[in-house]
């Protein structure tokens, strides 16, 4: 019998207050042969809501990712739609690490041709508007809209669902979106509920992509495929002791 895969859920904020919600979010897509552990960075900001938070938390992510790899994990799911520290961590570790946007976007493009992002705050709009361009997806990007809800209020699920549904309808009717990406991993228990509301309102099914489901599932696939970051893209770097 083969040993179980070990996946670390790296929550890139300097608090554990969101850990239970994140673990609840990934639970539906954890296979029975996968062991999951959650860890947080030791320093930085308690949430990522702008470029400054993103930059401040990036290097602690790299440091923790290195330790996670040393501890024998097979892969890292970084619970950040904006992928704080992911690119740099790939230079340091030899296991796959992925974040939220690309996994969600490419999942959406397997199901539709144009997607919109529903994000949390105005401060994240410009930052996330650049993600499609970074991955060559400008022609597939319909729009980005915010529900104006900070991370620490995302546990008010009924309100978040209502606001997300409102913006998703606008993205579809006004911007031409054919699928919806939730632009924060703190959107927990939101995707399926918004999907139901959209189908009821439109009379047609519209995919709503949960970043935790898409990201964790793809990470497990990469681990099973035994692939990792290309050294032609991410030159190996050893952090000085």
C-alpha positions, 0 to 999 in steps of 0.5 A: 500500500502506497504512502498517503500524499502530504499536502500543506495548506499555507495560509499566507497571513500572520494569524490563524483566525481563518484556518478553520474556514479554509480547512472547511473550504478544501474538505469536499475535494480532499481525496481519502489518500491525502493528508492535509496540514495547515500552517500560517506565516510567522510575520506579516499582515493578518490579511491581504487586501492590497499590494502592500499587504501582498508584498509584506507577506511574500517573503514570509511565504517563501521562508515557510514554503522552504520549511514545509518542503524540508518537512517532507510535504508533497505540495503546497496549496497557497490560499491566496487568489493573488499568489503572494510569494508563489513565484519566488517560492518556486525558485527555492523549493522542489515541490509544486506550490500554486495559488488561486488565480491561474487555477481558477481562470484555467478551470473557467476556460475549460467550461466557458470562453469569458470569465469575470472576477468577483473580488472583495474590495476596491483596493484589490480591483487594479491588482487583480485586473492585471492577472489575466494579462500576466497569463495571456488571457486578456481576450477571455477576461470580461470584467472584475467587480467588487462586493466591498466586503473586507476579509474579516467580514466574509464569514457573514455568508448570507450577506456575501452570497447576496452581494456576490450574486448581485455583482455576478448578474451585472458581470453576465448581463452588462459585461458578457461573462460566461463564468464567474471566478471568486477572487478571494479564498475567503469566499467559503460556501459561496460558489455553489449557492451563487450558482444556484441563484444564477441558474434560477435567475437566468434559466441557464447554468453558469459555472462559479469557480471556488478558488479553494476547490480549483486550486487544491484539486489541481495541486493534487493532480500535479503531485500525482503527475510528479511534476514540479516548477521548471528550472528553465523558468524558476532558476534555483536559489538557495536562501543564505542561512 
